[in-house]
Amino acid sequence: DSQQDLISDCNETYTFAPDDIIGNLITPLFFNIQQETAENKTYSIEYSSSNVEGFREFGNINSNKEKVFLLGDSFTNGPFASNDKMYYKYIKEILSENGINTEWFVAGAGGYGTLQQLIILKNYVNIIQPSIFILQFCTNDFENNSYELEKKQIIRSQKFQRPYIVDGKVYVDNSVSAKIYRFLSANSYIFNKLDLIFTNFQYRKFNSYYFLEPSEKEKKSAYLMTEKLLNELLEILDKKVKVFSINCSDGYPEVDEDNKRTAFWAKIMKNHNAYPLLKPNEDLRNLQNMNYDVWHRDRGHLNELGNEMYGKSIANEILKK
């Protein structure tokens, strides 16, 4: 499998609205696109986002149903499966079959870290007033939450766009190079395509997302920042809200660092009486080991079969709580 596939080209197929505070937001749109599974099988998707910027799905806020607020990143909002074949649709169907009717609000975008999700939650939690909250977390959020780590990475589309907490304050890179990057990224398809090609070239060169290896002190700082942001996010929610968190997986062998990060995330969730759902990831790993074709070709996102299996597993875990 080509290492070029390790960097997703999803940004070519859906657009963002630049935002001075959050970095970028999904814009209202609809498109059809051909995608490929990890086993090179082609499938078609229909992607749509709501009329509310930042939300792939924005239900009826006046609904009497249980309102579910789901926050994620590209694992939830990227164009790798049609809306009606995303994992959260299977959760909705299974809950309905068990007498729990739900209204869904699905937000986030590719590359989002916890700070960006926190900002969206602050802006919309009182508008939506959810009774169920689901945070889709990824182990790469530790990088996404740390300016010190991401400035040593090759992915310019993230470090030049997102806000960070630096010295206790929200920080956005407003250097000349960052401003030029943001302008070209917002206005030029060719620039984004060339940036993607160069990023993949760098990945092959360094065999890593890092062009400089971070220090142990910087890694520890990323853990502490992630803990701080997750604590703040969870403390915003009313005590009556039932909180779940899912950890996205990928199609590559597990490493000790991923397992360490997963345990760290799960402990924080439990400290807030939230439910970290570990089994859905385990189920994906088992399916992969049985040679089920559950991944998009980049092996970092689920295809439609993967979303179905993931969603059904999540729903079954939620029903146990």
N, C-alpha and C positions, 0 to 999 in steps of 0.2 A: 504494500500500500504506500502511495506517495506521501512523503512528509508534508507536501504542500497542502494535503487535505487536513492537516492539523489546524490550520487557520481557516476558519469558516469565511465564506464569501457572502454571508447573509446580508451585509450592508449594501450589496449591490442591488438587492431586490426589494428592500423596503426603506422608506425614507424617514428622517427625523426632522423635527423642528428644533433649531438651536434655541437654547434657553439659558439665560444668564445665570440662573440659580442652580438648576439641576443638571445642566450640560446639554441634554437633548431629550426630546419627548417623541413618542410615536405620533405620527400625524394621521388624520382620518383618510383611509384609502382602501381600495380593493384591487386585487390583481390575481391572475392565474400564473402559475410557474411550474416547470418541470423540476423535480428533485431526484436524487439518486440515493439508494440505500448503500450501506457499507459493502454489500455484496453485488453492487453495480446494477441493481434493478431500478428501473425508472418508474416514478409515480408522479401524478399530478396533484397539486394542491390549489385550493382557493383560499387566499388569505384576505382577511378584512380586519379593520380596526374601527373602533367606535367613533362617534362624533366628538367625544371628549378627549382632547389631547392627552396622551400618556396612558390611555386605556385601550386594550384590545377588546375588552367587553365592558360595557357599562349598562347594567340593568336598570330596572325601575326603582328609584329610591323610595317611592311611595308603596311599594309592594308589601303585602302582609306575610310574604314568605320569609323563611330564614335567609338573611342576607349574608353572603359569603364574600369577603374581601381577600383576594389572592394577590400577593405581591411577588414578583420574580424578576428574572433577567431573560436572556435569549432562550433558555430552556423552556420558558413559559410563553414568551412573546415573539420569538423568532419564527421565520417562515419555513418551518420544517414539517408542518402538518396542517391540514385544513382546520379551520376553527371548529367544525363539527366532529373532528377526529383528534382534538387535543385531549390530553389526559384529564383536564378538569371537566370535560363534557361527560366522560365515563363516570367520574365521581358524582356529578349531578344526576345522571341516570340511575345509578345504583342507590343513591340516597332516596330518590323519588320512589323507587321500587320498594323501599323500606319505610315509606310514609313520611319522609322528610323532604318537603318541597323547598327548593332554594332559588334565590335570585343572585346572579353572579356579577362581580365587579373585578376585572382582571387587569392589573397594571404592571408597568415596568418596561424595560427595553434591553436590548442586547448590551452586555458589558456592565449593567448596573451593579453597584456595590451597595452596602448597607446604608450608607449616608443618603444616597439618592432615594432608596426605598423609604427611609425615615422621613424625608422631605415630603414625598407623596402621601405617606400615612398622615402626617400632621395636617396636610392641606385638605384631606378628604374623609378622615375618620368620622368627624362630626356630621358631615353631609350624608355619608352612607349609613352610619350607625350599624355596623355589622354585629351579628350575633355569633358568627364564626369568622376567625381570621386564620389564613394560611400563609406562612412565609416560606417561599421556595428559596433555599439557601444553596450555595455552591462552595466547595472548598477553595476555589480561586477568589472568593470574596475577601480572603485574608490579604491578597495582593490588591484587590480593588479598593480596600479600605486604607491602604498605606501609600502615601506619596513617596516615601523613601524606597519602597520596593518597586513601585510602578515606574519611577523615573529611570530605573535600571533595566526596564523591559523594552522589547522591540515594538510593542503595540501602541503606536502613536495615537490611534483613533480613540484610545481610552485616556491615556495620561494627559493629553492636550485638551480633553473635553470635560472630564468630570470634576466635581468639587471634592475636596479632602478636608479633614480636620488637621491643621498644623498649628502647634503651639496654642491649642485650645480655641482656635478660630477657623471659620470656613475659609478655605484657600482655593483659588483657581489660578492655574498657570496663565498669567497674562504677559508672558515674554513675547517679544516680536515674533519668534518662530512659532509659538503656540497660536498667536492671533492669525498669522498667515495660514497656518495649517487649518484652523477652523474655518476661515473664509473660503479656502479652496475646497475643503471637504463639503461645505454647504452648497457650493455652486458648480462643482465640476465632477461629472461622472468619470472622465478620463483620469483625473487626479486620484480619485478613490481606487480606480482599477490599478493604476501604477503603484499606489501605496500598498495595496494588497499583494501585488507581485513582489515588491521589495521586502515586505514583511516576511513572506514565505521564503525568499532568498536568505534573509537573515536567520530564519528558524533553521534552515538546513545548515547554514554556516556554523551557528553556535550550538545546534542541537538542543535548543532551550528557548524559552521565552525571554531569558535573561541574557543581555550582552555583558553585564557585570554581575558577578555573584554577590548577593547581599550578605551582610555580616550577621552573626548570630544575634547581636544587639538589635539590628533592624528587623529581623524575623520576630524576635520577642515583642518588639514594639507593635508589630502588626497584630499579634495575638491580643495584646492589651487594648488596642484601638477597636478591634472587632468586638471584644467583650463590652467595651464602653458603649458602642453604637447599638449592639443588640439589646443591652440593658435599657437604654433610653427608648428604643423602639417598643419593647415589650411593656414598659411602664406607662406608655401613652394609652394603652388599651384598658377599657373598663374591666373590672374584675369579673363581670358577668359574661364577658366574651370568652368563648371556648377557643383556645389557641393551639394550632398545630403547626409543625414545621417539617418540611421535606427537604432532603439533601440530594441535589442532582448528582448523577453519576456520569461516567463516560466509558467509552469502549476500549480503554487501555488498562493494562494490569495495575492492580492496586499497589500503592507504595506506602511505606511506613508513615510518611508525612501526611498523606491523605487520611489514613486511619487516625492519626493524632489529632488532626483538625476536626474530623467527624466527632470524635469523643469530646473535644473541647466545646463544639457547638451544641451537642446533645446535653452536656452538663448545664450550660447556660439556660437552655430551654427548660430543663427540669427545675432549676432554681426559681423559675417564674411560674411554676405549676402549669407549664405548657407541655405539649406532647410532641417530642421529636420522633418521627416515624422512620425507623431504620429498615424495616422489612422490605418496603418497595425497592430500595437499592439492592438489597440482597436478592430479591426476586429477579431483577434485571441481570445481575451477575450470573445467576443460575441459568437463565434463559440463554445468555451469551455462551456459557460453557456447554450448553446443549445444542449450540450452533443455530439458534434462532437469529434471524436477521432483524434486529431491533434498532439498529443505529442508522442515522443519516451517514452519508459518505465521509463526513468530517470526523465521525466517531466521538463527537462532543455533544451531539444532540440526538434526540430520539426521532425515528421515522414514525409513520402512522401505526404500525404494529407495536412498536415500542411504547408509544403514547397510550395505546389501548391497554397493554399489559400493566404499565405503570399506574394508570388511572384506576384500574380495577383493584390493584393491590392497595393503593392509598385509601380507596373507598372502604374496603374491607377492614382496614386498620382503624379508620375513623369510627366505624360502626361498633367497634369493640370498646371505645372509650366512653 
